Amino acid sequence: MDFQPSTLNSQLLRGLKVRHFRCFDAREVEFAPGLNFIVGPNAHGKTSLLEAACILLRLQSPRITRLAHVIQHERRGFVVDGYFGVRHLQFYFSRERKKLALDEVEQKSAREYLEIGRVVYFANSDIELVRGSGDGRRRFLDFVATQRDGTYRQALRDYERALRSRNLLLKSSSPRWREIAAFDEPLLSAGQRVAAARAKLIEELQPEAEKAHRGISGAREQLQLEYVPGGGEDFPATLAAAHNEDARLRQTSAGPHRDDVRFMLNGQSSSFASEGQQRTLVLALKLGAARLLEQRFESAPVLLLDDIFGELDLDRRAALLAALPASAQKIITTTHLDWLPAEAEASIIRLG
C-alpha cells in the first residue's frame, strides 16, 4: 500500500493488510470511496476481511468477544495494518501481549487511536438483536456508545471491574457485607455514568432509526425504542434493596449489566413481528446509528455489510441500497452481483 497523502480522503479506509488472521496467512486489499464489494464463494474469507477492518479501527470484533479466537491456527498472534485517510494504524495481538501503533509510533493508550475511525457493522446475525437475549443488545449499545463518547469506554471498564470484585465477594459462603459495600460506591458511580450514556444514546437513536425504518418499510409501521434500565429508576435504592437477593444468587442482581432495550412496531412488541419486519427493524437500527455518528462528527462512519442483501427481497434490497448514506464508504460482501443495478458504480475485490 503506497498512498500519496494529498490524494487521501481523511474519512476513508484506503488499505488493509492482515497476517495470521483466521484463514489468511497474509492478505492485502485496497478500498475506494463509495461502494466496495468483496465477492466470492462462501468460506473464502470475505467475512474475515470485514472483521479485520472492524478490529483495525475499533480494536474489537463484531462477531466474538475474545480476539484470541481469530489467530490463525498454530500461530502466536495476528496483525492488522491499514490506512484511514493519512493515518497509519497497526494492531498486533497475541495471547501474551498486544501492541498499538499510530503513524509508526507505539501507543500506550488506545484513546487517540480510537478517535481516528468509526464503524457500523451489518450482519445477518443482527436479527438476534430482536430475537436473542439482552446480552446482544447491550453489546450493540456499547459498540455505538464507545464511538459516540470517548469517555464511555473507561466508564464501562470501571463498572465491569467493580462488578467483578463485588461478585467475587458474593460467591463466599458467608458474604461479608462491610467488604461488599466497599464496592457499592464505585459500582454506583460508574454504573450511573454507563446508564446515563445508554439512555442518551437511545434518545438520540430513536428519531434516526425511525426515519430509516420509514424509508425501508415504506412508512407502513412505526418503530419505537425504549431503554429498560437494569438498575431501575433509582439505582442506589435498587442496589440497597437487593442485598438478600444478591446473597441468594451470589451475584449482583441489579445494574447496567442487566440493561435492555425494548423494540416496538406500531405499539406491539417486535417479538411478534414477521421475520421480514424484524430484519427491517435491525437494518433501521444500524442505519440510525450511522446517521447519529455522522451528525455528531460531521463525517460518515465506514459501513461494513456482511452478505445481508441475499436475505432480503427485491424491494427491501433496493430500499436498503438507496438508504445507505451517499457520503459513507461502504464495504459489502456477497457471493454474486446479479442483484446489483447495472448503473451502480463500485470497486470490486474478488476472492476464490
C-alpha positions in Angstrom: 0.0 0.0 0.0 1.6 3.2 -1.2 -0.8 6.2 -0.9 0.1 9.8 -1.5 -1.2 11.9 1.3 -2.5 14.6 -1.0 -4.8 12.1 -2.7 -6.4 10.7 0.5 -9.8 11.4 1.9 -9.4 11.6 5.6 -12.5 9.6 6.3 -11.8 6.6 4.2 -10.3 3.2 4.9 -7.9 3.1 2.0 -5.9 -0.1 2.6 -5.9 -3.2 4.8 -3.3 -5.8 5.4 -3.8 -8.9 7.6 -1.3 -11.5 8.7 -2.0 -14.8 10.5 -5.7 -13.8 10.7 -8.3 -16.6 10.6 -7.9 -18.3 7.2 -5.3 -15.8 5.9 -1.6 -16.3 6.2 -1.2 -12.9 4.6 -3.6 -10.7 2.5 -3.7 -7.1 1.3 -6.6 -5.2 -0.2 -7.3 -1.7 -1.2 -10.7 0.1 -0.9 -12.2 3.0 -2.8 -14.6 5.7 -1.8 -18.3 4.9 -2.2 -19.3 1.3 -2.9 -16.9 -1.6 -2.5 -17.8 -5.3 -3.0 -15.8 -8.3 -1.8 -17.1 -11.1 -4.0 -16.5 -14.8 -3.7 -17.8 -18.2 -2.6 -18.6 -19.0 1.0 -15.7 -20.0 3.3 -13.1 -17.9 1.3 -12.5 -15.2 3.8 -15.0 -12.4 2.8 -16.4 -12.0 6.4 -12.8 -12.3 7.8 -11.7 -9.2 5.9 -14.7 -7.2 7.2 -13.9 -8.4 10.7 -10.3 -7.4 10.3 -11.3 -3.9 9.1 -13.5 -3.5 12.2 -10.8 -4.7 14.5 -8.3 -2.3 12.9 -10.5 0.7 13.5 -12.2 -0.3 16.8 -9.9 -2.9 18.4 -12.8 -5.3 18.8 -14.5 -7.9 16.7 -18.2 -7.6 15.8 -18.5 -11.4 15.9 -16.8 -12.6 19.0 -15.6 -11.2 22.4 -12.2 -12.9 22.6 -9.7 -11.8 19.9 -7.5 -14.9 20.5 -10.1 -16.8 18.5 -9.2 -15.0 15.3 -5.5 -16.0 15.4 -4.6 -18.4 12.6 -4.2 -22.0 13.7 -0.7 -22.7 15.1 0.3 -19.0 15.1 1.1 -16.9 18.1 -0.7 -13.8 17.1 -2.2 -11.7 14.3 -1.5 -8.3 12.7 -4.0 -5.9 11.1 -2.5 -2.9 9.4 -4.1 -0.2 7.3 -4.5 3.4 6.3 -7.5 5.5 7.4 -7.0 8.7 5.3 -3.4 9.8 6.0 -3.2 8.0 9.4 -1.4 4.7 9.5 -2.9 2.2 12.0 -1.3 -1.0 13.2 -2.5 -3.5 15.7 -0.7 -6.6 16.9 -2.4 -9.1 19.2 -1.2 -12.3 20.8 -2.3 -14.3 23.9 0.7 -12.8 25.7 0.6 -9.1 24.6 -0.9 -6.6 22.3 0.6 -3.5 20.6 -0.9 -0.4 19.0 0.9 1.9 16.7 -0.3 5.2 15.1 1.8 6.6 12.3 4.6 4.2 13.3 4.5 5.5 17.0 3.6 2.9 19.6 0.7 4.0 21.7 0.5 3.5 25.5 -3.3 4.3 25.4 -6.0 3.4 22.9 -7.8 6.7 23.3 -6.3 8.7 20.4 -6.2 5.6 18.2 -9.9 5.1 18.7 -10.7 8.6 17.7 -9.5 8.0 14.1 -12.2 5.9 12.5 -15.8 4.9 13.3 -17.7 1.8 12.0 -21.2 0.4 11.8 -21.3 -3.3 11.1 -24.3 -5.1 9.5 -24.7 -8.9 9.5 -27.4 -11.5 9.1 -27.0 -12.4 12.8 -28.2 -8.9 13.7 -31.7 -10.3 13.8 -30.7 -11.7 17.2 -30.9 -8.1 18.4 -34.7 -8.7 18.3 -34.8 -12.4 19.0 -31.9 -13.0 21.3 -31.1 -12.2 24.9 -30.2 -8.8 26.3 -26.5 -9.5 26.1 -26.5 -8.8 22.3 -28.5 -5.6 22.8 -26.1 -4.3 25.4 -23.1 -5.1 23.2 -24.8 -3.1 20.4 -25.3 -0.1 22.8 -21.7 -0.4 24.0 -20.3 -0.6 20.4 -22.1 2.6 19.4 -21.6 4.4 22.7 -17.8 4.0 22.7 -17.8 5.7 19.3 -20.2 8.4 20.3 -18.5 9.4 23.5 -14.8 9.0 24.2 -15.3 8.7 27.9 -17.8 5.8 27.8 -15.2 3.1 27.3 -13.5 4.0 30.6 -16.8 4.2 32.5 -17.8 0.8 31.2 -14.4 -0.7 32.3 -14.7 0.9 35.7 -18.2 -0.6 36.1 -17.1 -4.1 35.0 -14.1 -4.0 37.3 -16.3 -3.1 40.4 -18.9 -5.6 39.4 -16.4 -8.5 39.1 -14.9 -7.6 42.6 -18.3 -7.4 44.2 -19.5 -10.7 42.6 -16.3 -12.4 43.8 -17.1 -11.5 47.4 -20.7 -12.5 47.0 -19.6 -16.0 46.0 -18.3 -16.6 49.5 -20.4 -19.0 51.6 -20.6 -16.2 54.3 -20.7 -12.8 52.5 -19.1 -10.0 54.5 -21.4 -7.1 53.7 -18.9 -4.5 55.0 -16.4 -5.6 52.4 -19.0 -5.9 49.7 -20.3 -2.4 50.5 -16.9 -1.0 49.8 -17.5 -1.8 46.1 -21.0 -0.2 46.1 -19.7 3.3 45.6 -17.5 2.6 42.6 -20.2 0.3 41.2 -22.8 3.1 41.5 -20.6 5.9 40.3 -19.5 4.1 37.1 -22.9 2.4 36.7 -24.8 5.7 36.7 -22.4 7.1 34.0 -22.9 4.0 31.9 -26.7 4.1 32.3 -26.9 7.8 31.5 -24.9 7.4 28.4 -27.0 4.4 27.2 -30.2 6.3 27.9 -28.9 9.4 26.0 -27.9 7.1 23.1 -31.4 5.6 22.8 -32.9 9.1 23.0 -30.7 10.2 20.1 -31.1 7.0 18.1 -34.9 6.9 18.3 -35.6 9.6 15.6 -32.8 8.4 13.3 -33.8 4.8 13.4 -37.5 5.7 13.0 -36.6 7.8 9.9 -34.6 5.0 8.4 -37.3 2.5 9.2 -39.9 4.6 7.4 -37.7 4.6 4.3 -37.1 0.9 4.2 -40.6 -0.2 5.2 -42.4 2.3 3.0 -43.8 4.0 6.1 -46.0 1.0 6.8 -45.0 0.8 10.5 -43.9 3.0 13.3 -40.7 2.0 15.2 -40.2 2.8 18.9 -37.1 2.2 21.1 -37.3 2.0 24.9 -34.4 1.8 27.2 -35.0 -0.5 30.2 -32.5 0.2 33.0 -31.3 -2.8 34.9 -30.8 -0.7 37.9 -34.3 0.7 37.9 -35.2 4.3 38.0 -33.1 4.8 41.2 -30.0 2.6 41.0 -28.7 3.3 44.6 -32.1 2.4 46.1 -32.5 -0.7 43.9 -29.0 -1.9 44.8 -29.6 -1.4 48.5 -32.9 -3.3 48.4 -31.3 -6.2 46.6 -28.9 -7.4 49.3 -31.0 -10.5 50.2 -31.4 -11.4 46.5 -27.7 -10.8 45.8 -26.8 -13.1 48.7 -29.2 -15.8 47.5 -27.9 -15.6 43.9 -24.3 -15.0 44.9 -24.1 -12.3 42.3 -25.2 -8.6 41.8 -28.7 -8.7 40.6 -29.3 -5.1 39.6 -27.3 -2.6 37.5 -26.4 -1.8 33.9 -25.2 -5.4 33.3 -29.0 -6.2 33.3 -30.0 -3.3 31.0 -32.1 -4.0 28.0 -33.8 -2.3 25.0 -37.4 -2.8 24.0 -38.4 -2.6 20.3 -42.0 -1.8 19.4 -43.7 -1.8 16.0 -47.0 0.1 16.0 -47.1 -0.2 19.7 -46.6 -4.0 19.7 -43.5 -6.0 20.8 -41.2 -6.7 17.9 -41.1 -10.3 19.1 -44.5 -10.8 17.4 -43.3 -9.3 14.1 -42.6 -11.4 11.0 -39.0 -12.2 10.0 -39.1 -9.6 7.3 -40.3 -7.0 9.7 -37.6 -7.9 12.2 -34.9 -7.7 9.6 -36.2 -4.3 8.5 -36.1 -3.2 12.2 -32.4 -4.2 12.7 -31.4 -2.6 9.4 -33.1 0.6 10.5 -31.3 0.4 13.9 -27.9 0.2 12.2 -28.7 2.9 9.7 -29.9 5.1 12.5 -26.6 4.5 14.3 -24.7 5.5 11.2 -26.7 8.7 10.8 -26.3 9.6 14.5 -22.5 9.2 14.3 -22.4 11.2 11.0 -24.3 14.0 12.6 -22.2 14.1 15.8 -18.8 14.0 14.0 -19.8 15.6 10.6 -18.4 12.6 8.8 -20.0 9.3 8.0 -18.7 6.1 9.6 -17.4 3.2 7.5 -20.3 0.8 6.8 -19.4 -2.9 6.8 -22.2 -5.1 5.4 -21.7 -8.8 5.6 -23.8 -10.6 2.9 -27.1 -9.2 4.1 -28.5 -8.5 0.7 -29.1 -12.2 0.0 -31.5 -12.4 2.9 -33.8 -9.5 1.6 -36.5 -9.5 -1.0 -36.1 -7.3 -4.1 -38.0 -4.3 -2.7 -36.1 -4.3 0.6 -32.8 -4.8 -1.2 -33.4 -1.8 -3.4 -34.6 0.3 -0.4 -31.6 -0.6 1.7 -29.1 0.2 -1.1 -30.9 3.6 -1.6 -30.9 4.2 2.2 -27.1 3.8 2.7 -25.6 7.3 3.2 -24.2 8.6 0.0 -21.2 10.1 1.7 -20.2 6.9 3.5 -17.7 4.4 2.4 -19.5 1.1 2.1 -17.7 -2.3 2.1 -20.1 -5.2 1.2 -19.6 -8.9 1.0 -21.6 -11.0 -1.4 -21.4 -14.3 -3.2 -22.5 -12.7 -6.5 -23.5 -9.4 -8.0 -26.6 -10.5 -10.1 -28.8 -8.3 -7.9 -26.8 -5.1 -8.3 -28.3 -2.4 -10.6 -26.4 -2.0 -13.8 -25.9 1.7 -13.2 -24.2 1.2 -9.8 -20.6 2.3 -9.7 -18.5 0.1 -7.4 -15.0 -1.2 -6.8 -14.8 -5.0 -6.8 -12.5 -7.3 -4.9 -12.7 -11.0 -5.8 -11.8 -13.9 -3.6 -11.6 -17.5 -4.7 
